[in-house]
Amino acid sequence: MRNLYAAAFVGLVIIASSIVYANKNVTSIPVEKSPEVAEEVTPTGTTSNGLPLIGTEWVWLHTELPQDKMVSTPEREKYVLTLDATKRVMSTTDCNTLIGKYEVNGEVLSFSPFTSTKKACSGSMESVYSKELMLTTSYQIVGERMYINLNRDAGRMVFEKK
């Protein structure tokens, strides 16, 4: 009986994670994953290579999902994430501007719910992008790339310094 419950739970998790991407213009193709990253992070959010989390403009490249899939947008230059020293986060998208707060402690990173401008845009990836940001658990910066790890092994978002 325990195995039946476990199988049902796994099925629900798979269905729930699929719902996030339902009815969206999502590119889901096999992809070679980015290299594993291991970079020492200071409590102020600066990695050993000196590139800071705070004050850097980060462009969303794609999100790596389980089973070698990815989500990306054709207008990635419009998805720019910036964290400031007052613990505010701002991001532009292909439709609206998102504003919220963040907490960082070493490599642990989390975002509060975002408020946004209310323009409606057909075909925008904004809702997928903002939902993924809400799943943030930690981050790593390697070179000019930032990797945001998502909870429940949902994957990781990949950003590049603008």
C-alpha positions in Angstrom: 0.0 0.0 0.0 2.9 2.4 0.8 4.3 1.9 -2.7 0.9 2.8 -4.2 0.8 6.1 -2.2 4.3 6.9 -3.2 3.5 6.3 -6.9 0.4 8.5 -6.6 2.4 11.3 -5.0 5.1 11.2 -7.7 2.4 11.3 -10.3 0.8 14.3 -8.7 4.1 16.1 -8.5 4.7 15.5 -12.2 1.3 16.7 -13.1 1.6 19.8 -10.9 5.0 20.7 -12.4 3.5 20.3 -15.9 0.6 22.6 -15.2 2.9 25.6 -14.8 3.9 25.3 -18.5 0.5 24.4 -19.9 -0.9 26.8 -22.6 2.4 28.7 -22.8 4.7 29.3 -25.8 7.4 27.2 -24.1 10.3 25.8 -25.9 11.0 22.3 -24.6 13.9 20.7 -26.3 16.8 18.5 -25.4 19.7 20.6 -24.2 23.2 20.1 -23.0 23.2 21.2 -19.4 25.5 24.0 -18.2 28.5 22.8 -16.4 28.1 22.1 -12.7 29.2 25.1 -10.7 31.1 25.3 -7.5 32.1 28.8 -6.5 32.7 30.2 -3.0 30.1 32.9 -2.2 30.7 35.5 0.5 27.8 36.7 2.8 27.6 39.9 0.7 26.8 38.0 -2.4 30.1 38.4 -4.2 31.7 35.3 -5.6 35.4 34.5 -5.4 35.8 35.9 -9.0 34.5 39.3 -7.8 31.3 39.6 -9.8 28.6 40.8 -7.4 25.0 39.5 -7.1 23.9 42.9 -6.0 24.0 45.8 -8.5 24.7 43.6 -11.6 22.1 43.4 -14.4 21.3 39.8 -15.2 19.7 38.7 -18.5 17.7 35.5 -18.4 19.0 33.0 -20.9 16.9 29.9 -20.2 15.7 27.5 -17.5 17.1 24.0 -17.4 14.4 21.5 -16.4 14.7 17.9 -15.3 15.0 15.3 -18.1 17.3 17.5 -20.2 14.6 20.0 -21.2 14.7 23.8 -21.2 12.4 26.8 -21.2 13.5 30.0 -23.0 12.1 33.0 -24.7 13.0 34.5 -28.1 13.2 37.9 -26.4 15.6 37.2 -23.7 17.3 40.6 -23.8 14.0 42.0 -22.3 14.3 39.8 -19.2 16.7 41.7 -17.0 16.9 41.0 -13.2 18.6 43.5 -10.8 19.0 43.3 -7.0 19.9 46.4 -5.1 21.6 47.1 -1.8 18.2 47.9 -0.1 17.0 44.3 -0.7 14.7 45.3 -3.6 14.6 43.3 -6.8 13.4 44.6 -10.1 13.0 42.8 -13.4 11.9 43.9 -16.8 10.2 41.3 -19.0 8.8 41.3 -22.5 5.6 42.8 -21.1 5.8 44.4 -17.6 8.1 45.4 -14.9 8.3 43.2 -11.8 9.2 44.7 -8.3 9.7 42.8 -5.1 12.1 42.1 -2.2 14.7 39.5 -1.7 16.7 37.9 1.1 20.2 36.6 0.7 22.4 34.7 3.2 25.5 33.3 1.6 24.3 31.4 -1.4 20.7 31.1 -0.1 18.4 33.4 -2.0 14.7 33.9 -1.9 12.2 36.4 -3.4 9.0 37.8 -2.0 5.9 37.9 -4.2 6.3 40.4 -7.0 4.0 43.3 -7.9 4.0 44.4 -11.5 2.6 46.8 -14.0 -0.7 45.4 -15.4 -0.2 45.5 -19.2 -1.6 42.4 -20.9 0.6 40.8 -23.5 -0.3 37.9 -25.7 2.4 35.2 -25.9 4.5 36.6 -23.0 6.7 34.3 -21.0 6.4 36.6 -18.0 4.1 34.3 -15.9 6.5 31.3 -16.4 9.5 33.5 -15.6 8.0 35.0 -12.4 6.7 31.6 -11.2 10.2 30.2 -11.6 11.8 33.1 -9.7 9.4 32.3 -6.8 10.8 28.8 -6.6 14.4 30.2 -6.0 16.3 28.5 -3.2 19.9 29.4 -3.9 22.3 30.9 -6.4 25.8 30.5 -7.7 27.9 32.9 -9.9 30.6 31.5 -12.2 32.4 33.8 -14.5 29.7 36.1 -16.0 26.8 33.6 -15.4 24.4 33.3 -12.5 22.6 30.0 -11.8 19.4 30.2 -9.7 18.5 26.8 -8.3 14.8 26.1 -8.0 13.2 24.1 -5.2 12.0 20.5 -5.4 14.6 19.7 -8.0 12.6 21.8 -10.5 15.7 22.8 -12.4 17.7 26.0 -12.5 17.5 29.4 -14.2 20.5 30.6 -16.1 21.4 34.3 -16.3 24.2 36.2 -17.9 25.7 39.5 -17.0 24.3 42.2 -19.3 
